[in-house]
Amino acid sequence: MSKKNPSPPPAADPAAITAAQGAANKETAIAQARLNQIEEVTPFGTSAYEPTGQTRDGIEMMRRTTTLSPGQQQILDKEQAVALGLGDLSEDQLGRIQANVSTPFDYEGLPGAPVADEASRKAAEDAVYGRFASRLDPQFQQEQDALATALANQGIGIGSKAYGSEMDRFSRSKNDAYDAARRAAVEMGGAEQSRL
């Protein structure tokens, strides 16, 4: 017997293969979509799928319905009510703003702008110095009383050279503090005049 070469199988039809692959892909996509359409139940609510009775390209269409839990539904209702209320308020205020902006501004009856003059500068300086002095006065009175008591407790009498020397030193530090307060008041008065 002689061996004959078998004849090759007929060539595949590319159009038929493509059509078969497309149909398989479509069926896979439909199956995957159906597998993903599960009923969900969470503390926030539920989601369920139901057929719509319609088809598209031969595929049955589904509708997803989400139902919120009573608490979540109340929250949503309140958020929407607030949003609607804010919208109404905005519309109302826009109308008022429009009415006010369309009326020209009237300067009649307004006081004049502050003037930068020597009197206003002096008034500012005096006000600042007065604030400093209101703090320094009681502080220095208390320190002077404490110093007199301490000197007396040490046996240093009023009119003695040591007493006079200590009170002199105290007076110089007091004067320095008040001078510093006056300088600061002058600087702040100048700054206020510049601002005006």
Z-matrix of the N, CA and C atoms (Angstrom, degrees):
N
C 1 1.410
C 2 1.502 1 110.60
N 3 1.281 2 111.52 1 144.82
C 4 1.464 3 114.96 2 179.95
C 5 1.523 4 109.15 3 -105.50
N 6 1.264 5 111.18 4 146.80
C 7 1.468 6 116.96 5 -179.64
C 8 1.515 7 108.17 6 -89.44
N 9 1.304 8 115.58 7 128.65
C 10 1.445 9 121.01 8 176.31
C 11 1.523 10 108.44 9 -106.75
N 12 1.307 11 112.75 10 143.55
C 13 1.472 12 116.06 11 175.74
C 14 1.514 13 108.15 12 -72.83
N 15 1.324 14 114.32 13 128.51
C 16 1.477 15 115.25 14 178.50
C 17 1.524 16 109.83 15 -67.56
N 18 1.278 17 118.39 16 153.53
C 19 1.461 18 121.10 17 179.46
C 20 1.534 19 108.92 18 -80.01
N 21 1.317 20 114.62 19 145.57
C 22 1.473 21 118.25 20 -177.40
C 23 1.524 22 110.24 21 -67.09
N 24 1.346 23 114.64 22 153.74
C 25 1.470 24 117.59 23 178.44
C 26 1.533 25 109.44 24 -67.35
N 27 1.279 26 117.52 25 157.48
C 28 1.458 27 119.74 26 -179.70
C 29 1.544 28 110.11 27 -66.14
N 30 1.323 29 117.49 28 149.12
C 31 1.475 30 122.73 29 -178.77
C 32 1.526 31 109.32 30 -67.06
N 33 1.356 32 114.36 31 143.22
C 34 1.473 33 119.99 32 -179.79
C 35 1.521 34 109.24 33 -72.23
N 36 1.319 35 114.21 34 147.04
C 37 1.464 36 120.23 35 178.84
C 38 1.536 37 108.06 36 -86.00
N 39 1.352 38 118.73 37 111.55
C 40 1.473 39 120.16 38 -177.81
C 41 1.520 40 112.64 39 -59.01
N 42 1.296 41 119.41 40 -36.25
C 43 1.460 42 121.82 41 -179.48
C 44 1.519 43 110.22 42 -64.45
N 45 1.317 44 117.35 43 -39.62
C 46 1.462 45 121.32 44 -179.79
C 47 1.528 46 110.16 45 -68.37
N 48 1.335 47 116.22 46 -38.87
C 49 1.470 48 119.87 47 179.63
C 50 1.534 49 109.51 48 -66.06
N 51 1.327 50 116.68 49 -44.01
C 52 1.458 51 120.87 50 -179.49
C 53 1.521 52 110.63 51 -63.02
N 54 1.315 53 116.36 52 -42.28
C 55 1.467 54 120.51 53 179.91
C 56 1.526 55 110.11 54 -64.68
N 57 1.313 56 117.23 55 -41.67
C 58 1.464 57 120.94 56 -179.87
C 59 1.523 58 110.52 57 -66.17
N 60 1.332 59 116.19 58 -41.78
C 61 1.472 60 119.83 59 179.43
C 62 1.527 61 110.61 60 -65.91
N 63 1.347 62 117.60 61 -40.47
C 64 1.466 63 121.45 62 178.21
C 65 1.523 64 110.94 63 -62.22
N 66 1.327 65 117.25 64 -42.66
C 67 1.468 66 120.98 65 179.56
C 68 1.521 67 109.98 66 -64.97
N 69 1.333 68 116.52 67 -40.15
C 70 1.470 69 119.92 68 178.62
C 71 1.537 70 110.36 69 -65.43
N 72 1.331 71 116.28 70 -41.32
C 73 1.480 72 120.03 71 178.87
C 74 1.530 73 110.87 72 -62.37
N 75 1.336 74 116.58 73 -42.07
C 76 1.455 75 121.41 74 179.91
C 77 1.525 76 110.47 75 -63.14
N 78 1.331 77 116.37 76 -45.79
C 79 1.471 78 120.14 77 179.16
C 80 1.532 79 111.15 78 -63.00
N 81 1.321 80 116.23 79 -37.67
C 82 1.471 81 120.13 80 178.03
C 83 1.519 82 110.36 81 -65.12
N 84 1.350 83 117.04 82 -43.41
C 85 1.463 84 120.82 83 179.82
C 86 1.524 85 110.87 84 -63.79
N 87 1.312 86 117.73 85 -42.13
C 88 1.467 87 121.96 86 178.34
C 89 1.528 88 109.68 87 -62.64
N 90 1.315 89 116.80 88 -45.94
C 91 1.465 90 120.38 89 -179.95
C 92 1.532 91 110.15 90 -62.61
N 93 1.324 92 117.41 91 -41.79
C 94 1.472 93 121.08 92 179.80
C 95 1.531 94 110.81 93 -64.03
N 96 1.337 95 115.96 94 -42.11
C 97 1.464 96 119.73 95 178.61
C 98 1.524 97 110.37 96 -62.73
N 99 1.336 98 116.64 97 -43.23
C 100 1.473 99 120.49 98 179.19
C 101 1.539 100 110.66 99 -62.88
N 102 1.314 101 116.75 100 -39.58
C 103 1.468 102 120.21 101 179.00
C 104 1.533 103 111.68 102 -65.77
N 105 1.319 104 116.46 103 -30.08
C 106 1.465 105 120.28 104 -179.92
C 107 1.523 106 112.71 105 -82.01
N 108 1.318 107 117.45 106 -13.41
C 109 1.460 108 120.51 107 -178.14
C 110 1.528 109 109.49 108 -88.93
N 111 1.304 110 114.91 109 75.74
C 112 1.467 111 119.83 110 -179.64
C 113 1.521 112 109.16 111 -105.35
N 114 1.306 113 115.91 112 151.16
C 115 1.456 114 119.63 113 176.02
C 116 1.523 115 108.00 114 -74.88
N 117 1.339 116 115.56 115 130.08
C 118 1.461 117 120.86 116 -179.38
C 119 1.526 118 109.10 117 -110.35
N 120 1.329 119 115.22 118 136.02
C 121 1.459 120 120.86 119 175.46
C 122 1.523 121 106.19 120 -129.53
N 123 1.373 122 115.94 121 118.42
C 124 1.460 123 121.29 122 -179.84
C 125 1.526 124 108.11 123 -130.48
N 126 1.330 125 117.39 124 170.34
C 127 1.472 126 118.77 125 175.81
C 128 1.531 127 112.52 126 -62.24
N 129 1.332 128 117.13 127 -17.85
C 130 1.454 129 120.80 128 -178.52
C 131 1.521 130 112.89 129 -90.08
N 132 1.333 131 118.02 130 -16.62
C 133 1.450 132 121.27 131 -179.78
C 134 1.514 133 111.64 132 153.75
N 135 1.334 134 115.89 133 -164.52
C 136 1.467 135 121.24 134 -178.92
C 137 1.527 136 109.82 135 -130.58
N 138 1.345 137 115.05 136 156.16
C 139 1.462 138 122.31 137 173.62
C 140 1.522 139 107.32 138 -132.36
N 141 1.325 140 115.92 139 133.50
C 142 1.460 141 120.42 140 179.78
C 143 1.528 142 109.53 141 -138.14
N 144 1.327 143 116.63 142 154.36
C 145 1.464 144 123.26 143 179.85
C 146 1.518 145 108.58 144 -112.80
N 147 1.347 146 115.95 145 142.65
C 148 1.463 147 121.07 146 175.93
C 149 1.525 148 108.59 147 -145.78
N 150 1.341 149 116.82 148 148.42
C 151 1.463 150 119.15 149 -179.84
C 152 1.536 151 110.69 150 -67.63
N 153 1.343 152 115.06 151 145.53
C 154 1.464 153 120.06 152 -179.95
C 155 1.522 154 111.65 153 -92.33
N 156 1.314 155 115.90 154 -13.96
C 157 1.460 156 119.41 155 -176.24
C 158 1.521 157 112.28 156 87.15
N 159 1.334 158 117.29 157 2.05
C 160 1.452 159 121.77 158 -179.94
C 161 1.526 160 108.45 159 -112.04
N 162 1.318 161 114.04 160 156.11
C 163 1.463 162 119.51 161 176.16
C 164 1.513 163 108.86 162 -128.91
N 165 1.312 164 115.43 163 153.76
C 166 1.457 165 121.92 164 175.08
C 167 1.518 166 106.12 165 -135.01
N 168 1.307 167 116.09 166 122.43
C 169 1.471 168 122.27 167 -177.03
C 170 1.524 169 110.92 168 52.47
N 171 1.334 170 115.44 169 36.69
C 172 1.452 171 120.26 170 177.42
C 173 1.521 172 113.62 171 80.31
N 174 1.321 173 117.41 172 7.96
C 175 1.467 174 120.48 173 -179.00
C 176 1.515 175 108.15 174 -107.58
N 177 1.331 176 116.16 175 129.47
C 178 1.458 177 120.68 176 178.69
C 179 1.539 178 109.74 177 -68.40
N 180 1.348 179 116.02 178 129.30
C 181 1.467 180 121.16 179 -178.80
C 182 1.522 181 109.51 180 -87.53
N 183 1.334 182 114.87 181 143.70
C 184 1.460 183 121.14 182 -179.10
C 185 1.531 184 109.16 183 -118.02
N 186 1.330 185 116.71 184 153.85
C 187 1.466 186 122.84 185 176.82
C 188 1.527 187 107.57 186 -118.29
N 189 1.337 188 115.13 187 132.36
C 190 1.461 189 120.08 188 176.86
C 191 1.529 190 107.42 189 -99.24
N 192 1.316 191 116.79 190 127.98
C 193 1.456 192 122.41 191 179.31
C 194 1.531 193 108.27 192 -117.48
N 195 1.327 194 115.76 193 126.06
C 196 1.466 195 120.90 194 178.71
C 197 1.516 196 107.95 195 -110.78
N 198 1.311 197 115.97 196 129.56
C 199 1.457 198 122.29 197 178.06
C 200 1.523 199 107.60 198 -119.40
N 201 1.328 200 115.98 199 121.62
C 202 1.461 201 120.14 200 -179.20
C 203 1.520 202 110.72 201 -78.44
N 204 1.327 203 115.97 202 152.97
C 205 1.462 204 120.15 203 173.50
C 206 1.529 205 107.59 204 -65.96
N 207 1.325 206 119.05 205 160.05
C 208 1.471 207 120.21 206 -178.22
C 209 1.531 208 113.09 207 -55.11
N 210 1.319 209 118.23 208 -42.81
C 211 1.468 210 121.08 209 179.53
C 212 1.522 211 111.78 210 -63.93
N 213 1.338 212 116.80 211 -44.46
C 214 1.458 213 120.58 212 179.99
C 215 1.528 214 110.72 213 -67.13
N 216 1.326 215 116.78 214 -35.10
C 217 1.466 216 120.23 215 177.87
C 218 1.525 217 110.08 216 -65.13
N 219 1.339 218 117.24 217 -39.90
C 220 1.469 219 120.69 218 177.63
C 221 1.530 220 110.41 219 -62.69
N 222 1.337 221 116.51 220 -42.87
C 223 1.472 222 120.42 221 179.34
C 224 1.532 223 109.80 222 -60.87
N 225 1.330 224 116.77 223 -47.67
C 226 1.459 225 121.00 224 179.95
C 227 1.536 226 110.69 225 -60.70
N 228 1.335 227 116.31 226 -44.17
C 229 1.471 228 119.49 227 179.82
C 230 1.528 229 110.73 228 -60.57
N 231 1.336 230 117.16 229 -42.77
C 232 1.469 231 120.49 230 -179.56
C 233 1.523 232 111.11 231 -67.34
N 234 1.332 233 117.35 232 -42.35
C 235 1.474 234 120.16 233 178.70
C 236 1.527 235 110.23 234 -60.17
N 237 1.335 236 116.54 235 -42.07
C 238 1.458 237 119.73 236 -179.84
C 239 1.526 238 111.15 237 -68.94
N 240 1.341 239 117.00 238 -36.47
C 241 1.466 240 119.88 239 177.98
C 242 1.526 241 110.32 240 -65.50
N 243 1.341 242 116.82 241 -41.22
C 244 1.467 243 120.27 242 178.20
C 245 1.530 244 109.95 243 -63.50
N 246 1.329 245 116.48 244 -44.86
C 247 1.467 246 120.24 245 -179.86
C 248 1.537 247 110.54 246 -60.96
N 249 1.326 248 116.76 247 -42.10
C 250 1.464 249 119.71 248 178.32
C 251 1.524 250 110.61 249 -65.97
N 252 1.336 251 116.93 250 -41.72
C 253 1.460 252 120.70 251 178.67
C 254 1.517 253 111.88 252 -62.57
N 255 1.337 254 116.32 253 -42.57
C 256 1.460 255 120.19 254 177.84
C 257 1.521 256 111.16 255 -64.64
N 258 1.316 257 116.41 256 -37.22
C 259 1.462 258 119.86 257 177.29
C 260 1.520 259 111.23 258 -63.78
N 261 1.343 260 115.93 259 -44.20
C 262 1.475 261 119.57 260 178.30
C 263 1.522 262 110.51 261 -63.61
N 264 1.336 263 116.64 262 -43.21
C 265 1.463 264 120.53 263 179.66
C 266 1.527 265 110.72 264 -62.97
N 267 1.326 266 116.42 265 -41.57
C 268 1.465 267 120.12 266 178.73
C 269 1.517 268 111.09 267 -60.97
N 270 1.307 269 116.64 268 -44.44
C 271 1.467 270 119.71 269 178.92
C 272 1.517 271 110.58 270 -60.67
N 273 1.344 272 116.36 271 -43.55
C 274 1.463 273 120.95 272 179.71
C 275 1.525 274 110.71 273 -62.27
N 276 1.328 275 117.39 274 -45.95
C 277 1.462 276 121.32 275 -177.81
C 278 1.529 277 111.33 276 -68.61
N 279 1.324 278 117.34 277 -36.28
C 280 1.464 279 119.50 278 176.78
C 281 1.520 280 110.82 279 -60.01
N 282 1.326 281 116.66 280 -39.79
C 283 1.463 282 119.89 281 177.30
C 284 1.514 283 111.23 282 -63.69
N 285 1.322 284 117.32 283 -41.79
C 286 1.471 285 120.54 284 178.94
C 287 1.524 286 111.06 285 -66.29
N 288 1.314 287 116.40 286 -43.16
C 289 1.470 288 120.02 287 179.46
C 290 1.522 289 110.05 288 -61.74
N 291 1.319 290 115.21 289 -43.34
C 292 1.460 291 119.61 290 -179.94
C 293 1.529 292 110.08 291 -60.54
N 294 1.325 293 116.55 292 -41.27
C 295 1.468 294 119.68 293 179.83
C 296 1.527 295 110.43 294 -66.83
N 297 1.317 296 117.95 295 -41.13
C 298 1.466 297 120.87 296 -179.00
C 299 1.521 298 112.24 297 -70.07
N 300 1.314 299 117.23 298 -38.43
C 301 1.457 300 120.65 299 -178.32
C 302 1.527 301 110.45 300 -70.70
N 303 1.301 302 117.00 301 -30.65
C 304 1.464 303 119.08 302 -178.66
C 305 1.528 304 111.85 303 -74.55
N 306 1.351 305 117.96 304 -16.19
C 307 1.466 306 121.45 305 177.07
C 308 1.520 307 108.84 306 -91.16
N 309 1.326 308 118.59 307 125.41
C 310 1.463 309 119.48 308 -179.03
C 311 1.532 310 111.16 309 -64.78
N 312 1.321 311 116.22 310 148.86
C 313 1.454 312 121.92 311 -179.18
C 314 1.523 313 109.78 312 -74.69
N 315 1.326 314 116.11 313 137.05
C 316 1.458 315 121.73 314 -177.47
C 317 1.528 316 109.53 315 -111.41
N 318 1.319 317 116.97 316 120.86
C 319 1.463 318 122.39 317 -179.39
C 320 1.527 319 112.09 318 -88.96
N 321 1.301 320 117.75 319 -0.61
C 322 1.462 321 122.44 320 -177.60
C 323 1.531 322 109.94 321 -61.56
N 324 1.313 323 115.51 322 131.88
C 325 1.457 324 120.61 323 175.41
C 326 1.521 325 115.13 324 86.61
N 327 1.331 326 118.42 325 -4.78
C 328 1.459 327 120.29 326 178.64
C 329 1.520 328 109.76 327 -80.26
N 330 1.344 329 118.09 328 144.38
C 331 1.466 330 119.11 329 177.95
C 332 1.522 331 110.43 330 -67.64
N 333 1.307 332 115.89 331 156.78
C 334 1.456 333 120.74 332 179.12
C 335 1.526 334 111.06 333 -69.65
N 336 1.297 335 115.12 334 160.62
C 337 1.464 336 120.46 335 178.24
C 338 1.527 337 109.02 336 -70.50
N 339 1.343 338 117.82 337 149.58
C 340 1.451 339 119.91 338 178.73
C 341 1.528 340 110.63 339 -61.29
N 342 1.308 341 114.25 340 147.05
C 343 1.452 342 120.55 341 -177.17
C 344 1.523 343 108.88 342 -109.42
N 345 1.318 344 115.96 343 138.76
C 346 1.464 345 120.95 344 177.75
C 347 1.522 346 108.23 345 -89.57
N 348 1.340 347 116.12 346 99.02
C 349 1.460 348 120.14 347 176.68
C 350 1.523 349 108.87 348 -134.21
N 351 1.324 350 115.33 349 179.17
C 352 1.467 351 120.45 350 -176.00
C 353 1.523 352 111.43 351 -64.54
N 354 1.322 353 116.70 352 -36.21
C 355 1.465 354 120.07 353 -179.18
C 356 1.533 355 110.93 354 -65.48
N 357 1.339 356 117.22 355 -42.13
C 358 1.469 357 119.53 356 -179.92
C 359 1.529 358 110.39 357 -69.14
N 360 1.329 359 116.39 358 -36.02
C 361 1.458 360 119.38 359 177.29
C 362 1.521 361 110.02 360 -64.43
N 363 1.337 362 117.06 361 -45.09
C 364 1.463 363 121.70 362 -179.52
C 365 1.519 364 109.93 363 -63.40
N 366 1.321 365 117.05 364 -39.99
C 367 1.464 366 120.80 365 179.32
C 368 1.526 367 110.68 366 -63.67
N 369 1.341 368 116.64 367 -41.20
C 370 1.469 369 120.53 368 178.10
C 371 1.526 370 110.33 369 -65.01
N 372 1.336 371 117.20 370 -44.31
C 373 1.467 372 120.90 371 179.20
C 374 1.525 373 110.73 372 -60.44
N 375 1.341 374 116.20 373 -46.71
C 376 1.463 375 120.08 374 -178.98
C 377 1.525 376 111.55 375 -63.11
N 378 1.324 377 116.51 376 -38.38
C 379 1.471 378 119.70 377 179.64
C 380 1.534 379 110.69 378 -64.91
N 381 1.329 380 116.24 379 -43.82
C 382 1.472 381 119.64 380 179.90
C 383 1.525 382 109.98 381 -66.67
N 384 1.341 383 116.86 382 -45.20
C 385 1.469 384 119.96 383 -179.89
C 386 1.531 385 110.23 384 -62.09
N 387 1.321 386 116.71 385 -39.55
C 388 1.462 387 120.61 386 178.24
C 389 1.519 388 112.23 387 -59.77
N 390 1.343 389 116.94 388 -38.91
C 391 1.478 390 120.20 389 177.32
C 392 1.517 391 110.59 390 -65.07
N 393 1.345 392 117.00 391 -44.54
C 394 1.469 393 120.10 392 178.51
C 395 1.534 394 110.15 393 -61.90
N 396 1.354 395 116.37 394 -47.48
C 397 1.466 396 120.78 395 -176.69
C 398 1.519 397 111.22 396 -63.28
N 399 1.344 398 117.13 397 -35.22
C 400 1.470 399 119.70 398 -179.20
C 401 1.526 400 111.54 399 -64.26
N 402 1.309 401 116.63 400 -22.38
C 403 1.467 402 120.36 401 176.52
C 404 1.525 403 111.20 402 -92.67
N 405 1.340 404 116.02 403 -35.89
C 406 1.464 405 119.37 404 -177.03
C 407 1.525 406 112.07 405 -74.11
N 408 1.334 407 118.09 406 -38.33
C 409 1.465 408 121.07 407 -175.80
C 410 1.530 409 112.55 408 -54.83
N 411 1.331 410 119.40 409 -56.22
C 412 1.471 411 118.40 410 -178.49
C 413 1.530 412 112.31 411 -65.33
N 414 1.338 413 115.90 412 -34.20
C 415 1.470 414 119.69 413 -179.74
C 416 1.532 415 110.25 414 -63.19
N 417 1.331 416 117.48 415 -47.33
C 418 1.468 417 120.20 416 -177.87
C 419 1.533 418 111.78 417 -72.37
N 420 1.328 419 117.19 418 -31.97
C 421 1.466 420 118.66 419 176.85
C 422 1.534 421 109.83 420 -64.45
N 423 1.324 422 115.32 421 -42.50
C 424 1.469 423 120.33 422 178.92
C 425 1.524 424 110.40 423 -64.63
N 426 1.338 425 117.32 424 -42.26
C 427 1.460 426 120.39 425 179.79
C 428 1.533 427 111.47 426 -66.86
N 429 1.335 428 117.09 427 -37.82
C 430 1.469 429 120.23 428 179.45
C 431 1.533 430 110.37 429 -65.93
N 432 1.337 431 116.01 430 -42.68
C 433 1.474 432 119.26 431 177.82
C 434 1.519 433 110.67 432 -63.00
N 435 1.344 434 116.41 433 -41.66
C 436 1.462 435 120.43 434 -179.95
C 437 1.530 436 110.50 435 -65.18
N 438 1.337 437 117.63 436 -39.28
C 439 1.464 438 121.16 437 179.43
C 440 1.528 439 110.88 438 -65.99
N 441 1.333 440 117.42 439 -44.01
C 442 1.472 441 120.86 440 178.99
C 443 1.523 442 110.56 441 -61.41
N 444 1.330 443 117.23 442 -41.15
C 445 1.466 444 121.59 443 179.03
C 446 1.523 445 110.42 444 -65.91
N 447 1.338 446 116.56 445 -42.99
C 448 1.471 447 120.13 446 -179.87
C 449 1.524 448 110.51 447 -63.84
N 450 1.336 449 117.60 448 -41.34
C 451 1.469 450 120.38 449 179.68
C 452 1.528 451 110.40 450 -66.30
N 453 1.315 452 116.03 451 -41.30
C 454 1.464 453 119.24 452 178.50
C 455 1.524 454 110.41 453 -63.86
N 456 1.321 455 118.19 454 -40.45
C 457 1.463 456 122.23 455 179.42
C 458 1.523 457 111.11 456 -65.51
N 459 1.329 458 117.42 457 -24.71
C 460 1.473 459 121.55 458 178.17
C 461 1.535 460 111.01 459 -88.67
N 462 1.316 461 116.83 460 -0.87
C 463 1.451 462 120.22 461 179.43
C 464 1.504 463 113.60 462 84.66
N 465 1.329 464 118.17 463 14.97
C 466 1.469 465 122.21 464 179.52
C 467 1.523 466 106.49 465 -93.99
N 468 1.314 467 117.29 466 114.09
C 469 1.447 468 121.79 467 -173.58
C 470 1.517 469 112.72 468 -89.40
N 471 1.348 470 114.38 469 161.03
C 472 1.458 471 121.25 470 177.21
C 473 1.531 472 107.92 471 -64.27
N 474 1.312 473 117.07 472 135.39
C 475 1.449 474 122.84 473 179.77
C 476 1.519 475 113.59 474 94.42
N 477 1.331 476 117.33 475 -12.65
C 478 1.468 477 118.75 476 178.14
C 479 1.516 478 109.40 477 -75.79
N 480 1.331 479 114.69 478 160.57
C 481 1.463 480 120.73 479 -179.14
C 482 1.523 481 110.89 480 -61.85
N 483 1.338 482 118.43 481 -42.51
C 484 1.468 483 122.60 482 -179.89
C 485 1.533 484 110.46 483 -63.79
N 486 1.352 485 116.49 484 -40.53
C 487 1.464 486 120.76 485 179.04
C 488 1.526 487 109.90 486 -63.31
N 489 1.344 488 115.74 487 -46.65
C 490 1.458 489 120.38 488 179.97
C 491 1.519 490 112.05 489 -62.22
N 492 1.323 491 116.40 490 -39.30
C 493 1.463 492 121.70 491 179.95
C 494 1.530 493 111.09 492 -64.36
N 495 1.340 494 117.05 493 -43.63
C 496 1.478 495 120.74 494 -179.96
C 497 1.530 496 111.18 495 -68.06
N 498 1.318 497 116.61 496 -40.83
C 499 1.463 498 119.79 497 179.41
C 500 1.529 499 110.71 498 -68.27
N 501 1.326 500 116.58 499 -33.70
C 502 1.459 501 121.56 500 176.04
C 503 1.533 502 110.58 501 -62.95
N 504 1.323 503 115.99 502 -47.22
C 505 1.474 504 121.36 503 178.01
C 506 1.529 505 109.92 504 -59.71
N 507 1.323 506 117.14 505 -43.54
C 508 1.460 507 122.10 506 179.11
C 509 1.536 508 110.37 507 -61.69
N 510 1.330 509 116.87 508 -44.21
C 511 1.473 510 121.34 509 -179.70
C 512 1.524 511 111.48 510 -62.49
N 513 1.327 512 117.04 511 -39.36
C 514 1.473 513 119.70 512 179.12
C 515 1.534 514 110.48 513 -63.97
N 516 1.341 515 117.37 514 -44.62
C 517 1.478 516 119.02 515 -179.73
C 518 1.532 517 110.46 516 -66.06
N 519 1.340 518 116.38 517 -34.31
C 520 1.467 519 120.31 518 177.41
C 521 1.527 520 109.89 519 -66.65
N 522 1.326 521 116.97 520 -46.13
C 523 1.470 522 120.55 521 179.03
C 524 1.520 523 111.16 522 -61.84
N 525 1.341 524 117.15 523 -39.94
C 526 1.471 525 120.54 524 178.04
C 527 1.528 526 111.00 525 -59.66
N 528 1.326 527 116.24 526 -41.83
C 529 1.470 528 120.11 527 -178.96
C 530 1.528 529 110.59 528 -66.07
N 531 1.335 530 116.98 529 -42.79
C 532 1.468 531 119.57 530 179.51
C 533 1.533 532 111.03 531 -68.68
N 534 1.351 533 117.30 532 -35.73
C 535 1.475 534 119.90 533 175.81
C 536 1.525 535 110.85 534 -63.38
N 537 1.332 536 116.37 535 -42.12
C 538 1.472 537 119.92 536 177.77
C 539 1.522 538 110.38 537 -62.66
N 540 1.334 539 116.82 538 -39.16
C 541 1.468 540 120.65 539 178.32
C 542 1.526 541 110.19 540 -64.30
N 543 1.342 542 118.01 541 -41.33
C 544 1.462 543 121.30 542 179.86
C 545 1.529 544 110.40 543 -65.09
N 546 1.350 545 117.18 544 -42.09
C 547 1.481 546 120.24 545 178.80
C 548 1.531 547 110.60 546 -62.38
N 549 1.323 548 115.59 547 -43.07
C 550 1.468 549 119.06 548 178.97
C 551 1.529 550 110.42 549 -63.52
N 552 1.335 551 116.60 550 -38.54
C 553 1.465 552 120.15 551 179.63
C 554 1.521 553 110.67 552 -65.46
N 555 1.344 554 117.07 553 -39.13
C 556 1.471 555 120.36 554 178.67
C 557 1.524 556 109.95 555 -64.83
N 558 1.343 557 117.26 556 -42.74
C 559 1.479 558 120.61 557 178.76
C 560 1.521 559 110.60 558 -62.42
N 561 1.323 560 115.82 559 -44.96
C 562 1.473 561 118.76 560 -178.56
C 563 1.527 562 110.93 561 -68.60
N 564 1.346 563 117.66 562 -34.74
C 565 1.466 564 120.02 563 175.77
C 566 1.514 565 111.07 564 -63.53
N 567 1.350 566 116.78 565 -40.10
C 568 1.467 567 120.43 566 176.68
C 569 1.515 568 111.52 567 -64.71
N 570 1.325 569 115.83 568 -39.99
C 571 1.481 570 119.16 569 178.36
C 572 1.514 571 110.22 570 -64.19
N 573 1.343 572 117.39 571 -40.93
C 574 1.463 573 120.44 572 178.93
C 575 1.527 574 110.89 573 -65.26
N 576 1.322 575 117.84 574 -38.78
C 577 1.459 576 120.65 575 178.36
C 578 1.528 577 109.77 576 -65.35
N 579 1.332 578 117.70 577 -39.97
C 580 1.471 579 120.77 578 176.96
C 581 1.513 580 110.73 579 -62.63
N 582 1.314 581 116.42 580 -40.54
C 583 1.460 582 120.10 581 179.49
C 584 1.512 583 110.63 582 -63.03
N 585 1.344 584 116.57 583 -41.63
C 586 1.467 585 119.32 584 179.20
C 587 1.509 586 110.84 585 -67.57
